[in-house]
Amino acid sequence: MEERPVPGACVWLEPGLRRVLAPNPSPMTHWGTNSYILGEGEVAVIDPGPDLPAHRDALLAALRPGERISVILVTHAHRDHSPLALPLAALVRTEVLAFGPADAGRSPRMAELAAEGIGGGEGVDAGFAPHRCLSDGERVCGPDWEIEALHTPGHFGNHLCFAWGDRCFSGDHAMGWASSLVSPPDGDMGAYMASLERLARRPWRVLHPGHGAPVTDPAHRLAWLASHRREREASLLATLAQGPATLKDLTGRVYADTPSELLPAAARNLLAHLIHLTERGAVTAGPGTLEDAIYTMLDDDRRR
C-alpha cells in the first residue's frame, strides 16, 4: 500500500508519467485530487483539479526546463477535478479537452429529472465547458504518448476515462480506496454498471484514479465494484420486501453501519439504485418527488 503522498510533490509513477497531489483532502476526496502529467517535452495534464494557486504552482514546478503543457484533459466536471483547467489553459496558452460541459452525457431520464429539479449537484463545476469536446473512442496524441477517450457515464454524465496502452486514467469511476458516489441526476446507476462492465472487458495493467493510490489489480477491483453494487441492490430489495418505505427510512436501514457524516452521500447512492429499479419495473415510487416518495417493491406478477 502506498504511503500518503505529500501535496504539491511531483512523484514519477513510471517513465513518462508524473503525479502531483492537490491539497484538498476530505472524506470524499481521500488524500486529495491526483493531477497527472503525461509524457515528456510536450506534455498533457490530466485533471488539473481545484483552482488553488498552490496547486497551479506545483504543477508548473513539476515541469522540466523547456517542457510545455500542450493539452489539458478533464475526466469530469466536479469541482475537485476541473476548475483549474481553464485558468491554467489561459496561462500556458493551450486548450482544454473533455466530453462536454457539466450537463453533457446525461441519459434522457436523467435530463428529465434535472429539468424537474431533483436534488444533487454535489460539487458540480456548473460553468465548466471545454474548448473542444472529445467523442467516445477519439485519440489524442503527443510526441511520445497517445491516449484514447472512453465515455464512462455513471459517476457523472460527462465522465471520461483515458486509456494509455494497458493503463487507464479512471477518474472517479474506479478507485481503490472507496467506491464512487452515484448521485442523480449527474450520477446514473444503470450507466455506472454498464461503464464498469465496459472497463472490465479490457486487460488493464494498472488504473490511475482521481483519488488514492494506483490500482494494481484492475480486474479484481472492477469485479469487486460491480459486486458491491449488486449486493447493495439486493440489500435494498430485501429491506423493501418487508414493506414500503421512504428514502430516509431505507438509508437508515440499508446503511445502518455507516458513519453519520457519510449518510447524505449514502442516501444519494441509494436514490440512484431506486431510480434504476423503477426504470426496470421492480419498484414503484409515489406520491411526491423521488426524494420524498414511498417506495414499494412489486411482486413478480406485476413487474413489467
N, C-alpha and C positions, 0 to 999 in steps of 0.2 A: 504494500500500500504506500502510495506516495505521501511524503510528509507535506504538511500545509505549506504552499509556496508563499513567497514574500510579495506583497502587492508592489507593482512597479518594476520588479526584477525581470530581466529577459532570460528565459530558460530555453535552451536548444533541446527540443524533444527528439529530433533526429536530423540528419543532414537536410537542409532546405526548409526546416520548419522551426519557428520560434513561437514562444507563448509569453504574453505579458498579462499579468493578472490585474484587473481593475480593483480599486479599493472600495468595493461596495458589498461587503459580506452581509448576509441576512438569512433568516430561516428559509427564504425562497430562492436565494442565490448561492447558498453554501459559502465557499471562500470568497466569492465574487465572480465576475464575468471573465471568462477566458477570451482574450483577443489574440488572434493568430496572425503571424507574419509568414507568408508562404513564398518560397523562392529566395534568390539572392540577386542583387543588382536591381532589376525591375520587379518589385515585389507586389503581392496582393495582401491587403489587410482584411481579415475575415472577422466580422463582429467587433467594430471598434468600441462598442459598449456605451456607458453613460457619458454624458457631456461634462466631464470633470477635467479641469486644467491639468491636474497632476497626472491623470491617465493619458491625456493627449501628449504631454511632455515625455512620459515614459515610453510611449510608442515611438515617438520621433527619436528618442535617445537610443532605442534598440536598433536603429538603422546603422549600418556601417557607413563610413565615409564614401560618398559617391552614389549610394543607393537612393532610390526614389520609389515612392508608392505609385504604382501605375494604375491601380484599380482598388476600390473598396467594395467588399461583398457583405451583404447582410442576410442572416438566416431568417429573421422575422422582426416585426415591428413592436417589440416590447421595450420599455424604457431602459432596461438593463443591457440591451443589445444594440439599438440603432441610433440614439440621439446624437452621438459624436460623429456619425457618418458624414452628414452634410457639412458641418463646420470643418472637419478635417479635410474633406474633399476640396473645400474652398481654399484652405490654407496651402495644400500641396498641389492644387490645380489638376485634379483628376475627377473621375466620375464614380457615382455610387450605383451599384447593380443589386437588384433584389427582384423577387417575384412580382411585386407591385406595391401599391400603397397599403395602409394599415387594414383596409376593409377588403382587399383582394383575396380571392381564393375561397370565399365562403360558399357553402352549398346553398341551393335555393331555400331550403328550410331555415338555415342559419341566417340568411339575409332577411327572410321574413320575420324571424324572431327579433333581429336587430331593429327592423323597422317598427316593430311593436313595442320596443323599448325595454326588452328583457334586460335584467341586470348583467353585470360583467364589466369588462373594461379594465380589469386589474392590470395596472402598469402598462396600458397601451400607449404607444407613441402615436397618437391620433393624427398628427400632422406629417408623419413620415411619408415621403414619396421619393422613389429613386430617380436618378437621371435616366436610367434605362431599365426596362423590365426584362427579366430573363424568363424564357419559356422552359417548360419541363424538357430535360434532355439536352439543353443548349450547353455548349462548351465555351469556356473562357481560358485563354492561353497566355502565358508569359514565355520569356526565352527559355526557362528551364523548368516550367511547370504547366500542367493542364488540369482543369477540373471540369466536372460535369454537374450541372444543376439538376437536382431531383426535387420535384414538388412533393412535399410530405405534409399535407394539412393534417390537423388533428389537435396538436397543442395550440396552433394558431393557423388561421386560414391561409396566410401568405408564407408559411414556413417552408424554407428550402433546406435540404441537406446538400453538402457538396462532396462529391466523390473525387478522390485524388488517388488514382490507381486502386489499390486494395485498402486504402484508408478513407475514412468518412468523417467529415466535419458534421456532426449530428445535431448541432444546436441544442435546443431543449427537448427534442423528440425522444432521444435515448441518452440517458446519463447513468453513471454507475452509482452515484451516491443516493439517488432518490428517483421515484417515478415522477412523471410530468403532471403538472396541473392541466386539466382539460376543462375550461370554463366557458360555457356558451355565452354569447353566440360566436365568440372568437375561437373557442375550442369546440370540437365536434368528435364525440366518442366513436362513431362509426368510421369517420375518416381517419381517426387516430389508429384504430385497429388495422385498417386497410394499409396505412402507411408503414406500420410495424411489419406487416406481412411482406410488403414490397422490399423493405430493407433486409429482411431475413433471407430473401432469395439470393443475396449476393455474398460471396465468400470474403468478407472483410477480415483484415488482419488486426485492425485497431479502429476504435471510434474515438474521435477527439470532440468531446461535448462542450456545450456552452458553459458548463459549470462542473467543477470537480476534476478528478484525475482521468487520464486516458483509460478507456475500457479495453482491456487486452484479451477478453474472451467474448467478442461481439455476438457470436451465435448463441451462446448460453444466456447472455444478458437480454438479447432481444426476445428469446423464448420466455425468459422469466417475466419480462414486462407484459407480454401478451397473456401469460398465465395469471399474473397478478390481477389484470383487469377482468379476466373471465371469472376468477374467484370472487372478486368484489361484486360482480353482477349476480353470481349465484347466491351470495350472502344477502344481497338486496332482495332478490326474489323470495328467498326463504323467509325474510322478515315480512314482506308483503303477503306471503301465504297465511300469515297469522291475522291479517285483516288490513283494511285500508288505512293509510297514514299520510301525513304531510311530510314535506321535505325536511322540516325541522325535526320532527319525530324520528324519521328514518336516519338522519345524520347521527343523532344521539345514540341510536341503537346499533347501526352498522359500524360506526366509528367509536364504539364505546371506550376503547383503549387509547384514543388519540388525544394528545395534549390540547388543552382548551384553545391555545393561541393558534393552532392549526385547523380548528374546526370550520372556520369560514371557508378555507380552501377545500376542505373535505366536502363541504356542502356543495361547492361548485362542481367538483368531480362527480358527486352523486347525482346532481341535476343532469349532468351530461349523460350518465348512464340511463336515467329515467327518460330523457328525451329519445335516446336511442331505442329504448324498449317500447315507447309509444309509437315510434316510427315502424317498428316491427310488428305492431299489433299485439304485444304481450301484456301491455299495461294501458289503462286509461287514466286521464287526468281531468279534473274539473270539480267544481266550477272555479272561476277566477284565473289568475295568471299561473304560469307553470311553477313559479316560486312559492305561491300560496295555495296551490291546488291540493286536493285529496287524491292520492294515487291508489288505484285498485288493480290488482292482478287479475287478468282474465283466465278462465279455465280453458282447457284445450279446445272445447267445442265452440267457444266464442272467439277464438283467435282467428284473425283473417290470414 
